[in-house]
Amino acid sequence: MEVKKIFSGETDARVSSEVMPPTPPLDPLDSSDRFTPADPVDRALDAWVAADRARFDSAIAMQVLEERMGRHVPTRLPSLRTRWGSWRIAAAGAAFIAGAVVVGVISHRPLSPRVLARYSTNAGQRATIRLASGSMVQLAPGTTMTVMSDAIDLSGEAYFTVAPHSTSPFVVRTANAVVRVLGTRFTVRRYATDRGSRVAVEDGKVALQLLPGATQSKSPSTAPPSVTLTANTMAVAGDSGVTTSTGVSDYTMWTRGGMIFRKTPLAEVVREVARMYGANIRVTDTVLAKQPTTMTISVVNDPLSAVLEVLSIMQQAHVVNDDTVLTLVPGPGAKHRPALQTFPQPEKQYGR
């Protein structure tokens, strides 16, 4: 019997379609009952039930039939007027409801975030990126930004100009914090050498929250600290929590080609200058490394040799150049200019 062959798998999809030609698609606006005794699906199921009623299962039958015919079987249930009987309607309805529950669970299962794009800058290099949403991002030197399907992962420093999307929050994640915003201009910084994440808001409003486990709180049930930052406010999220202050111009000056330091330890100044100019600079003397330094640098106009010369005069030190590394050491030395990169690399641009 051809029907038994269809369900047992002895007949392929091509033969199945010849035995039972495709049913015309259902019109959602047509209220008439399509499941008549002349329907091929109805005939196939009735024949199978009559041959072996004890093994009949409406859910399995519909699934097997669909697989063998190579097409979707209409999910519309027969009405009370058909000769299937109420017990078959109840069985099919139960199978349909169970299937709907399973589909609902599967469709609401959270999907793993996907990597959409990745951008990076080397030391001495900056980049400007226009995202698909219209938001603009400036990457500082030595930064990696990964655009995920649910957020932006950042290692380094970036300045964001976010296009307003009231229904789609803009999310930036660092190693220990997450920033959510609807429309604003702000910077986020977290290099591997930093002890915390820094967020500086120029305009608008953002929410900053530490990730779970990012603090030294002894109570695991305590919710991670969260603060709302408005224009001209800055916050640092570290092991001890979140601290805030006002004034952000110093922290966004790099986007305008400048750097400013106020009583900053020389080791930190050298690290920032090395990253911005793309040079290998070190301070090995521990006493010299801690010396406070206050200065303003124009990365566009000041060559690296001039910056190191000013630092040497300020800290009564000199530069030792071994062709691969520039080392600031205590004491006066012979005047010379380092034969390494003078200015930062040209800025890269994406999406413009």
Residue, then its C-alpha position, 0 to 999 in steps of 0.5 A: m500500500e503506497v500510504k504505508k510505504i510513505f510512512s515507513g520510508e520505503t518511498d522517497a519524497r519524489v514518489s510521495s509527491e506523485v502519490m499525494p500531490p501538494t495541497p493548495p496553500l491555505d487562505p488565512l481569510d477563508s473560513s471554509d474547512r479545507f480538511t475534506p475527505a477528498d484531501p490527500v493528507d486526510r486520506a493518508l491519515d485515515a488509511w493509516v489509522a484504519a490499518d493499525r489504529a492501536r499505534f496511531d499517534s497524531a503528532i508522530a503521524m503529522q511529523v512523519l508525513e511532513e518528512r516523507m512528503g518533503r513539505h509542510v503539512p497545514t497545521r489547521l485543525p479539522s472542524l467538528r463537521t469532519r468525520w475524524g471525530s472529537w477524540r481525534i480533534a482532542a489528540a491533534g489539539a494536544a499535540f499542537i499545543a505541546g508543539a507550540v510550547v516547545v517552539g516557544v521555549i526554543s524561540h525564547r532561548p537566549l542566543s550567544p552574542r556574535v562578533l560583528a566587527r573588530y577594530s584595533t590601533n597600534a601604538g602611535q596610531r588613532a582611528t575613527i569609525r562610523l558604526a552602522s547605527g550612525s554613532m561615531v567612535q574614535l580609538a586611542p592608540g593601542t586600543t582594540m574594539t570588538v563590536m558584538s551583537d549585544a554590546i561593544d567590548l573595549s580594551g584601551e580607550a575610545y571616544f563615543t558620539v552616540a546617535p540617539h536610539s530610544t529603544s536600543p541602548f548603546v552598551v560598552r563593556t570593559a574588563n570590569a564595568v558596563v556603560r549604558v547610554l541612549g545618546t551622548r558623547f563620552t570616553v571609556r578607558r581601560y587598558a591592561t595596565d589600568r587598575g579600573s575603568r574610567v568614564a568621562v561624559e562630555d554631554g548627555k547621561v550614561a549609567l555605569q555599573l561594575l560587573p559582578g565580582a569586580t569589587q572586593s565586597k565580602s558579601p556576594s549578594t550585594a549588587p554591584p555599585s551603579v552610578t548615573l553620570t551627567a555632562n561634565t562628570m567623570a567616574v572611575a570603577g575599580d576594586s573599591g567601587v565607583t568614585t566620581s568627580t567633575g571636569v572632563s576636558d583633561y580626559t578628552m584632550w587626546t581626541r583633539g591631538g593633545m595630552i595634559f598631565r597634572k602632578t602625574p608620576l613620571a612613569e605614567v607620563v612616559r607610558e602615555v607618551a610612548r603609546m601616543y607616539g608609538a615609541n619604546i620608552r622606559v623609566t627604570d629608576t624607581v625614584l625617578a619613576k615616581q617624580p610628579t610631572t605637570m605638562t601639556i603636549s600637542v601631539v600634532n605639533d611637538p615631535l617626540s624628541a622635543v617632548l623627551e627633552v622637556l621631560s629631561i630638563m624638568q626631572q634633571a634626567h637624560v635619555v639613553n638611546d640604544d636604537t630600540v629603546l629610549t630610557l630616561v635615567p637620572g642625571p644630566g647627559a649629552k644632548h641629542r635627539p632620539a632617532l625614532q618616530t618623530f610624530p604619531q602615525p596618520e589616523k585611520q578611518y572606517g565607514r566614512 
